Amino acid sequence: MENNTNWHWLINFFYNSTRTSNKKMHQLASDHVSKLRQVAPRDAEIQFLLDFLEPFFSAFVIQYEKSTDDRAVYRDLTAQFSSLLTDVTSEQLHVWDLQIQLAYGRNSREYAVLFPQGRAPFQTGGYEPRIRAVKALGRALQNDPQLATLGQDILALGQQLEDLRNSQQGIEFDFSSNSLQLSRKRKELAEALFGVFGRLKFHYYKELATVENFYELKYFRSAANAGVEEEESPIMELRLSPNSQQTFFAGQIEGGEIVRLVNLEGGDIQYYSLIEATDSPDRKLDLFSGQNLDYSVPLDHRILVLENTNSTEVKLSIELI
């Protein structure tokens, strides 16, 4: 919508200035609405513009605050889950291992049944398989007369991990939905802001400099001139070599963003995001040849990874929207 014109004077600069930053839109619009409120009581035209703009502003703010609150809840759940998982699969697992060895010995058949792959299933791979490994050990020990109490404790911890993970994923699903809603609300607010800008220019057509008083101009200047971070995210076209992997957006995303992926030419590829580059993905998603989609980055994930397992090159475009 913002660039659907051949005349650059009609480009919606409110949309373009905030296209990768809901925070920036919140700051820009809050400042503008405050300034309109200052003048509205003594100018009927400004009051009319304020009455028009405020429903769009309020809808955006409500969605923005909900997304912010969900992000805080998600981060808290993630911290709890990560801390408990680390404890359970390191210190706790070491203690359990020693207790089982005391009962049966490390070279016994019983020990081999309980730890057929050693500690690896508890400490590597995705979160869900590791939780299942903890719960499976707990269930096995519950049926052992010597270690039933230990089994109950392990199973309780496994259930606690599972509950935290389910809560975390539930918030993650809500946040992904919120992100799409917030993007729509930002677009609608940008359209309303652009309309108000046009009316302000008409209202003050003999003294156009007055229009500047309703805006904080730093939000519309380039980073070099404004001293603020520039948040541009152009469409990137790239070629993914055969049997290769590339990472993107390190330092640019923190979860909740939408990434548009388009498979322009070549075979199917896989994509996923990670919190840290050294992490293993919970699951890999498919981007089929010719497909385009919008991917909602899970919260706290900071890296996008694309993998081409084909023997031929794949041409793609990616955009942070």
Secondary structure, 3 states (H helix, E strand, C coil): CCCCCCCHHHCCHHHHHHCCCHHHHHHHHHHHHHHHHHHHHHCHHHHHHHHHHHHHHHHHHHHHHHHHHHHHHHHHHHHHHHHHHHHHHHHHHHHHHHHHHHHHCCCCHHHHHHCCCCCHHHHCCCHHHHHHHHHHHHHHHHCCCCCHHHHHHHHHHHHHHHHHHHHHHHHHHHHHHHHHHHHHHHHHHHHHHHHHHHHHHHHCCCCHHHHHHHCCHHHHCCHHHHCCCCCCCCCEEEEECCCEEEEECCCCCCCCCEEEEEEEECCCEEEEEECCCCCCCCCCEEECCCCEEEEECCCCCCEEEEEECCCCCEEEEEEEC
